[in-house]
Amino acid sequence: MKTSDRNPAAILRSLKKYTQPAEQQAPADTGDHKEFTIDELAREASSTVRNVRAYQDRGILPPPEKRGRTGIYTDVHLARLKIIGALLERGYTLNNIRDLLSAWEQGRELNDILGLEVAVTSWQTPSVPSYVDYQDLLDDFGEDITPEVMTKAVKLGYIIPEGMRLRLPFPRVYNAGKELSEAGVPLDAVLTHVSLVREEVDKLAERFIGMIIHHLVDEKYGDEALPEGEDVPKLADFITRIRPLADAVVSDELGRVLEKSINKILVDRLANVLAHMEKKG
């Protein structure tokens, strides 16, 4: 554990501003589908309850299942909500989106459509999130934790404040940061370089997925149409199986590049030492 010259209580007070006003429960997982209340659904989709209700009124979001007075939503609703949000960010209106979804649904099985939407929008990490409290954070990172570093970690999505605790969606990344910090690499530097790496990974992911869509969709339907008939559930099923394929390719390639880079840095350093020795000699 690192020690800090600053008062831990003062650091804790500076970090409390990141907490949410009330403890929030994680969505229920019923096996086949996660379940959400309307508040949980809006939060998961980075939307608002008002938007959810407006989209239902316009017929672009399916209604929830009623259990007593409570509306229960699932990952099907979350998938549709994410698609609506992404299209709105691109400048399309709700009327545009309604027309698009109506055209998409014509001649296609609704369950197949919703299944594809879920597959496309829920390709998330299999990591099981863990939780720490603010004192744990200080114990793990000590003086590396500042309001600026906290803001950066929250923006990157590695720490999510929930009430008086912190959710860690990617525990392995947190533990890696902890080890690097203990080894002497400043946490701020780790987060800065992670954000740069993320930009490159985004490009690699787009190329990989672009290749798949080109061969499975574009070559058959063109780039201005959507899959039809039995191709819809087939594509949804394949998308759910892409992750291990992509992980295998990326992991092996990353391992190869890391080995090459580490060897190069070591050789470069040895060459610098030899050059210095020659100058002294």
C-alpha positions in Angstrom: 0.0 0.0 0.0 1.3 3.4 -0.9 1.5 6.1 1.7 0.4 9.7 1.1 1.6 13.0 2.6 -2.0 14.3 2.3 -4.8 13.7 4.6 -6.9 10.7 3.4 -10.1 12.2 4.8 -9.5 15.3 2.7 -9.0 13.2 -0.5 -12.1 11.2 0.3 -14.1 14.4 0.6 -12.9 15.6 -2.8 -13.9 12.3 -4.4 -17.4 12.1 -2.8 -18.7 14.6 -5.4 -18.5 11.8 -7.9 -21.0 9.7 -6.0 -24.6 9.3 -7.2 -27.3 10.5 -4.7 -28.6 7.1 -3.9 -27.5 3.5 -4.1 -28.5 1.9 -7.4 -29.2 -1.7 -7.9 -27.8 -3.7 -10.8 -30.4 -4.9 -13.4 -31.8 -8.3 -12.6 -30.4 -11.2 -14.7 -33.0 -13.9 -15.3 -30.9 -16.1 -17.5 -32.1 -15.5 -21.1 -32.8 -11.8 -20.6 -31.7 -9.1 -18.2 -34.6 -7.2 -16.7 -34.8 -3.5 -16.0 -37.2 -1.0 -14.4 -37.7 2.1 -16.5 -35.1 4.0 -14.4 -32.5 1.2 -14.8 -33.2 1.0 -18.6 -32.7 4.7 -19.1 -29.5 4.6 -17.0 -28.0 1.6 -18.9 -28.7 3.3 -22.2 -27.4 6.7 -21.1 -30.9 8.1 -21.8 -33.7 9.4 -19.7 -37.1 8.1 -18.4 -38.8 10.9 -20.4 -37.1 9.7 -23.6 -38.1 6.1 -23.0 -41.7 7.0 -22.6 -41.6 9.3 -25.6 -40.2 6.5 -27.8 -42.9 4.2 -26.6 -45.6 6.7 -27.5 -44.2 7.1 -31.0 -44.2 3.3 -31.5 -40.4 2.9 -32.0 -39.8 1.2 -28.6 -41.8 -1.9 -27.7 -44.0 -1.6 -24.5 -42.8 -3.3 -21.3 -44.3 -6.3 -19.7 -46.6 -5.2 -16.9 -46.1 -6.8 -13.5 -48.6 -5.2 -11.3 -48.0 -1.5 -11.6 -44.4 -1.9 -12.7 -43.2 -2.1 -16.3 -40.4 -4.6 -16.8 -38.0 -4.1 -19.7 -35.4 -6.4 -21.1 -32.2 -6.3 -23.1 -34.4 -6.3 -26.2 -35.6 -2.8 -25.1 -32.0 -1.8 -24.2 -30.8 -2.9 -27.7 -33.5 -0.8 -29.4 -32.9 2.2 -27.2 -29.2 2.1 -28.0 -29.9 2.0 -31.7 -32.3 4.9 -31.4 -29.7 6.9 -29.5 -27.0 6.2 -32.0 -29.2 7.3 -34.9 -30.2 10.5 -33.1 -26.6 11.3 -32.6 -26.1 11.1 -36.3 -28.7 13.7 -36.9 -31.8 11.6 -37.8 -35.2 12.6 -36.4 -37.6 10.3 -34.6 -39.8 10.3 -37.7 -36.8 9.1 -39.8 -36.1 6.4 -37.2 -39.7 5.3 -37.1 -39.8 5.0 -41.0 -36.5 3.1 -40.9 -37.7 0.6 -38.3 -41.0 0.2 -40.1 -39.2 -0.7 -43.3 -36.8 -3.0 -41.4 -39.7 -4.9 -39.9 -41.7 -5.4 -43.1 -41.5 -9.0 -44.3 -39.2 -10.0 -41.4 -39.9 -12.0 -38.2 -40.0 -9.6 -35.3 -38.2 -12.0 -33.0 -35.4 -12.3 -35.6 -35.1 -8.6 -35.8 -35.0 -8.1 -32.1 -32.5 -10.9 -31.8 -30.2 -9.3 -34.3 -30.5 -5.9 -32.5 -29.5 -7.5 -29.2 -26.6 -9.3 -30.8 -25.3 -6.1 -32.4 -25.7 -3.9 -29.3 -24.8 -6.2 -26.4 -21.4 -7.5 -27.5 -19.9 -6.7 -24.1 -16.9 -7.9 -22.2 -17.5 -11.1 -20.2 -15.7 -9.6 -17.2 -17.7 -9.8 -14.0 -17.7 -6.4 -12.4 -16.5 -6.0 -8.8 -16.8 -3.2 -6.3 -14.6 -1.1 -4.0 -15.3 1.8 -1.7 -13.4 5.1 -1.7 -11.1 4.0 1.1 -10.1 0.9 -0.9 -9.3 3.2 -3.8 -7.0 5.3 -1.6 -5.4 2.1 -0.1 -4.7 0.8 -3.6 -3.4 3.9 -5.3 -2.5 6.4 -2.5 -1.3 9.7 -3.7 -1.9 8.8 -7.3 -5.6 9.4 -6.7 -6.5 13.0 -7.3 -9.8 14.6 -8.5 -8.2 14.9 -12.0 -7.2 11.3 -12.2 -10.6 10.2 -10.8 -12.4 12.3 -13.6 -10.2 10.6 -16.2 -10.9 7.1 -14.9 -14.7 7.8 -14.8 -14.7 9.2 -18.3 -12.8 6.1 -19.6 -15.4 3.9 -17.9 -13.0 2.0 -15.6 -14.7 3.4 -12.5 -18.4 4.0 -12.1 -19.5 5.8 -8.9 -22.7 4.2 -7.4 -23.7 5.6 -4.1 -20.9 5.2 -1.6 -19.1 2.6 -3.6 -17.4 2.3 -7.0 -18.2 -0.3 -9.6 -15.3 -1.7 -11.6 -16.6 -3.0 -14.9 -13.2 -4.3 -15.9 -11.5 -5.6 -12.7 -8.5 -6.9 -14.6 -7.7 -3.4 -15.9 -8.1 -2.0 -12.4 -5.7 -4.7 -11.0 -3.2 -4.0 -13.9 -3.3 -0.3 -13.0 -2.7 -1.1 -9.4 0.4 -3.2 -10.2 1.8 -0.6 -12.5 1.2 2.1 -9.9 3.0 0.0 -7.2 5.9 -0.5 -9.6 6.3 3.2 -9.9 4.3 4.1 -13.1 2.0 7.1 -12.2 -1.7 6.2 -12.6 -2.3 9.4 -14.5 0.3 8.3 -17.1 -1.4 4.8 -17.3 -4.8 6.3 -18.0 -3.4 8.8 -20.6 -1.8 6.0 -22.5 -4.8 3.7 -22.2 -6.9 6.4 -23.9 -4.4 6.6 -26.7 -4.4 2.8 -27.1 -8.2 2.8 -27.1 -8.2 5.0 -30.2 -6.0 2.5 -32.1 -8.1 -0.4 -30.8 -11.3 1.3 -32.1 -9.8 1.5 -35.5 -8.7 -2.2 -35.5 -12.2 -3.2 -34.3 -13.9 -1.2 -37.1 -11.6 -2.9 -39.7 -12.3 -6.4 -38.3 -16.1 -5.9 -38.1 -16.1 -4.1 -41.5 -14.5 -7.1 -43.1 -17.2 -9.4 -41.7 -20.1 -7.1 -42.7 -18.7 -6.7 -46.2 -18.6 -10.4 -46.9 -21.7 -11.4 -45.1 -24.0 -8.5 -45.9 -22.7 -6.0 -48.4 -21.8 -8.5 -51.1 -25.3 -10.0 -51.0 -27.5 -7.0 -50.3 -25.3 -4.0 -51.1 -24.4 -1.3 -48.6 -27.8 0.3 -48.6 -30.0 -2.7 -47.6 -30.5 -5.0 -44.6 -30.4 -8.8 -44.5 -33.7 -10.6 -45.1 -35.3 -14.0 -44.4 -33.2 -16.6 -42.8 -30.1 -14.4 -43.1 -31.4 -12.3 -40.2 -31.2 -15.0 -37.4 -28.0 -16.5 -39.0 -26.3 -13.1 -38.8 -27.4 -12.6 -35.2 -26.0 -16.1 -34.3 -22.7 -15.4 -36.0 -22.3 -12.0 -34.4 -22.6 -13.7 -30.9 -19.8 -16.1 -32.0 -17.4 -13.4 -33.3 -16.0 -12.4 -30.0 -13.9 -15.5 -29.3 -12.7 -15.4 -32.9 -11.7 -11.7 -32.6 -10.1 -12.3 -29.2 -8.0 -15.1 -30.6 -6.7 -13.0 -33.4 -6.1 -9.8 -31.4 -4.5 -11.6 -28.4 -2.1 -13.5 -30.5 -1.2 -10.5 -32.6 -0.8 -8.3 -29.5 1.4 -10.9 -27.9 3.6 -11.0 -31.0 3.9 -7.2 -31.1 4.6 -6.9 -27.4 7.4 -9.4 -27.6 8.9 -7.6 -30.6 8.6 -4.2 -28.9 10.0 -5.4 -25.6 13.0 -7.0 -27.3 13.6 -3.9 -29.4 13.5 -1.6 -26.3 15.9 -3.9 -24.5 18.3 -4.1 -27.5 18.1 -0.3 -28.0 19.0 0.3 -24.3 21.9 -2.1 -24.4 23.1 -0.4 -27.6 23.0 3.0 -25.8 25.0 1.6 -22.9 27.6 0.1 -25.2 27.9 3.4 -27.1 28.3 5.3 -23.8 31.0 2.8 -22.7 32.8 3.3 -26.0 32.8 7.1 -25.6 34.2 6.8 -22.0 36.8 4.4 -23.2 
